[in-house]
């Protein structure tokens, strides 16, 4: 196992459940962006596995929603996840980067929101505390 892989393994093993969720969001978004670059170059062979992985992560996130805690927010997230998955699947079929772009535009704000929420749970960063 390479040093980088060991680092990621230890990082994930010691992360909070909230941080692991953010890691999933970030991974899905990163896969979307890299896949879009491949599609822009006409390389569907390289893009499709990334699109599939992104879609699987978004489907997993959709499955973790618990409507009883915040029904309106969960309904909105469910719609955004469904839209994102549909666009990713369409991109696999069509090979159009615009489909991935639409998925990314819907998904990126969710990722940013979860990043901010988890960061606020852990308190201010050391850099933010400096005068």
Secondary structure, DSSP 8 states (H G I E B T S, - for coil): --HHHHHHHHHHHHS-HHHHHHHHHHHHHHHHHHHHHHHHTT-HHHHHHHHHHHHHHHHHHHHT--TTT-HHHHHHHHHHHHHHHHHHHHHHHH--HHHHHHHHHHHHHHHHHHHHHHHHHT---HHHH--
